[in-house]
């Protein structure tokens, strides 16, 4: 009986580790996705700002 319970405990530990690793991987992927979107959004804003400045300079000349 003790061996059976020990086996169940090992299995439960393995399942807990797998779920923990999955959660960490999911969080990591979401964080990477969010940061990538932030970088691209910032680059788009900088592009728009540069275009606006170029347009303003063109009007000023």
C-alpha positions in Angstrom: 0.0 0.0 0.0 2.8 2.4 0.9 4.4 1.7 -2.5 1.1 2.5 -4.3 0.7 5.8 -2.4 4.3 6.7 -3.1 3.7 6.0 -6.8 0.6 8.3 -6.8 2.6 11.0 -5.1 5.4 10.8 -7.7 2.8 11.0 -10.4 1.1 14.0 -8.8 4.5 15.7 -8.5 5.2 15.0 -12.2 1.8 16.4 -13.2 2.3 19.5 -11.0 5.7 20.0 -12.5 4.3 19.7 -16.0 1.5 22.1 -15.3 4.0 24.6 -13.7 6.3 24.4 -16.7 3.3 24.9 -19.1 2.1 27.9 -17.1 5.6 29.4 -17.1 6.0 28.8 -20.9 2.6 30.3 -21.5 3.4 33.4 -19.4 6.7 33.8 -21.2 5.1 33.6 -24.6 2.5 36.1 -23.7 5.1 38.5 -22.3 7.2 38.2 -25.4 4.1 38.8 -27.6 3.1 41.9 -25.5 6.7 43.4 -25.5 7.0 42.8 -29.3 3.7 44.6 -29.9 4.9 47.5 -27.7 8.2 47.8 -29.7 6.3 47.7 -33.1 3.8 50.3 -31.8 6.6 52.6 -30.7 8.4 52.2 -34.0 5.1 53.0 -35.9 4.7 56.2 -33.7 8.2 57.2 -34.4 7.7 56.7 -38.2 4.5 58.8 -38.0 6.3 61.5 -36.1 9.2 61.6 -38.6 6.7 61.8 -41.5 4.9 64.6 -39.8 8.2 66.5 -39.2 9.2 66.0 -42.9 5.8 67.3 -44.0 6.1 70.3 -41.7 9.6 71.1 -43.1 8.2 70.7 -46.6 5.5 73.3 -45.9 8.0 75.6 -44.2 10.3 75.7 -47.2 
